[in-house]
Amino acid sequence: MRIVVQSDPFDFGAEAGEFAAGHHDMGAVVTFTGIVRGDGGLDRMEIEHYPGMTEKALEKIAGEARERWSLGDVLVIHRFGAMKPGEMIMMVATAAPHRKDAFEAAEYLMDYLKSRAPFWKQEFTADGSAWVAAKDEDEDALTRW
């Protein structure tokens, strides 16, 4: 299990390739990457977090995913700092003997990251800035787990 919280961009291809290459006993690797959307005239997004607390929270949820599904490994990369539309914010990868576990665990992790992970997002447009509030549909997504 690898949890990374960083300000620097990451190379999705290299990360996915390295993750998949290390799992010869797994039948499925699922990856997801979140990208900053440029809708609504977004100039940039800034993400804040508390070092130490954030990593522990992500490790806890990744550990719960490993207990709930038959996973061989989990990778979570999440960025903080300023990002422009088109930049990658985060990546989740799961490896499992079978695809169902890999897909479900990845989706579970993504739902958690979207609604409960301790990150705070502020969006900046030509009209000013606003903190991103939690959305009901993101919270509702967690109820299925």
C-alpha positions in Angstrom: 0.0 0.0 0.0 1.4 3.4 -1.0 -0.1 6.7 0.0 1.4 9.9 -1.4 0.3 13.5 -0.7 2.4 15.9 -2.7 2.4 19.3 -4.4 4.3 18.3 -7.5 2.6 16.8 -10.6 2.9 13.1 -11.1 3.4 11.0 -14.2 0.3 8.9 -14.5 1.7 6.5 -17.1 4.8 5.8 -15.0 2.8 5.4 -11.8 0.3 3.1 -13.4 3.0 1.1 -15.2 5.1 0.6 -12.1 2.0 -0.3 -10.0 0.8 -2.9 -12.6 4.2 -4.4 -13.2 4.7 -5.3 -9.5 1.6 -7.6 -9.4 2.1 -10.8 -11.3 -0.2 -12.7 -9.0 -3.1 -10.3 -9.6 -5.7 -10.6 -12.5 -6.9 -7.0 -12.4 -5.5 -3.5 -12.0 -7.9 -0.6 -12.0 -6.8 3.0 -12.2 -8.6 6.3 -11.9 -7.2 9.9 -12.3 -9.1 13.0 -11.2 -8.4 16.1 -13.4 -9.2 19.8 -12.7 -12.2 20.8 -14.8 -12.1 24.2 -16.4 -15.9 24.7 -16.4 -17.4 27.9 -15.0 -14.4 30.0 -16.0 -12.1 28.4 -13.5 -8.6 29.9 -13.6 -7.1 27.7 -10.9 -7.9 25.5 -7.9 -5.9 25.5 -4.7 -6.1 22.6 -2.3 -5.0 22.7 1.3 -4.5 19.9 3.8 -2.9 19.2 7.2 0.3 17.2 6.8 0.3 14.1 8.9 -3.4 14.1 9.5 -4.2 13.7 5.8 -1.9 10.8 5.2 -3.2 9.0 8.3 -6.8 9.4 7.1 -5.9 8.1 3.6 -4.0 5.2 5.1 -7.0 4.3 7.2 -9.5 4.3 4.3 -7.0 2.4 2.1 -6.6 -0.2 4.9 -10.4 -0.5 5.2 -10.6 -1.1 1.4 -8.0 -3.9 1.7 -10.0 -5.6 4.5 -13.3 -5.3 2.7 -12.2 -6.5 -0.8 -9.7 -9.1 -1.8 -6.9 -6.6 -2.8 -3.3 -7.2 -3.4 -2.3 -3.6 -3.3 -3.6 0.0 -3.2 -2.0 3.3 -4.5 -3.4 6.7 -3.7 -1.7 9.9 -4.9 -3.3 13.2 -4.1 -1.9 16.7 -4.8 -2.2 19.9 -2.9 -1.4 23.5 -3.8 -2.4 25.4 -6.9 -3.5 23.6 -10.1 -4.8 24.8 -13.4 -7.6 23.2 -15.5 -6.3 20.0 -17.2 -3.9 19.1 -14.4 -4.2 15.8 -12.5 -5.3 16.2 -8.9 -5.3 12.6 -7.8 -4.8 8.9 -8.7 -6.2 5.7 -7.3 -5.0 2.3 -8.3 -6.1 -1.1 -7.0 -4.8 -4.6 -7.7 -6.9 -7.7 -7.1 -7.1 -11.3 -8.2 -10.5 -10.5 -9.9 -11.8 -7.3 -11.6 -14.9 -6.9 -9.4 -12.9 -6.4 -6.3 -10.5 -4.0 -8.1 -13.3 -1.9 -9.6 -15.4 -1.7 -6.4 -12.5 -0.9 -4.1 -11.3 1.8 -6.5 -14.8 3.3 -6.7 -15.1 3.2 -2.9 -11.7 5.0 -2.5 -12.7 7.6 -5.0 -16.0 8.3 -3.3 -14.2 8.7 0.0 -11.6 11.0 -1.5 -14.3 13.2 -3.0 -16.4 13.6 0.1 -14.5 12.8 3.3 -10.7 13.1 2.8 -9.3 16.1 4.7 -8.6 18.4 1.8 -10.0 21.9 1.4 -10.5 23.2 -2.2 -10.8 26.8 -3.2 -11.7 27.8 -6.8 -10.5 31.0 -8.4 -12.2 32.7 -11.4 -12.1 36.2 -12.9 -15.0 37.1 -10.5 -13.1 36.1 -7.3 -12.7 32.9 -5.2 -14.9 30.5 -3.4 -14.4 27.5 -1.2 -15.8 24.3 -2.6 -18.7 23.0 -0.5 -19.5 19.4 0.0 -22.2 18.2 -2.5 -25.1 16.1 -1.5 -24.6 13.6 -4.4 -21.0 13.0 -3.1 -22.2 12.2 0.3 -25.0 10.0 -1.1 -22.4 8.0 -3.1 -20.9 6.9 0.2 -24.2 5.4 1.4 -24.0 2.5 -1.0 -20.8 1.2 0.8 
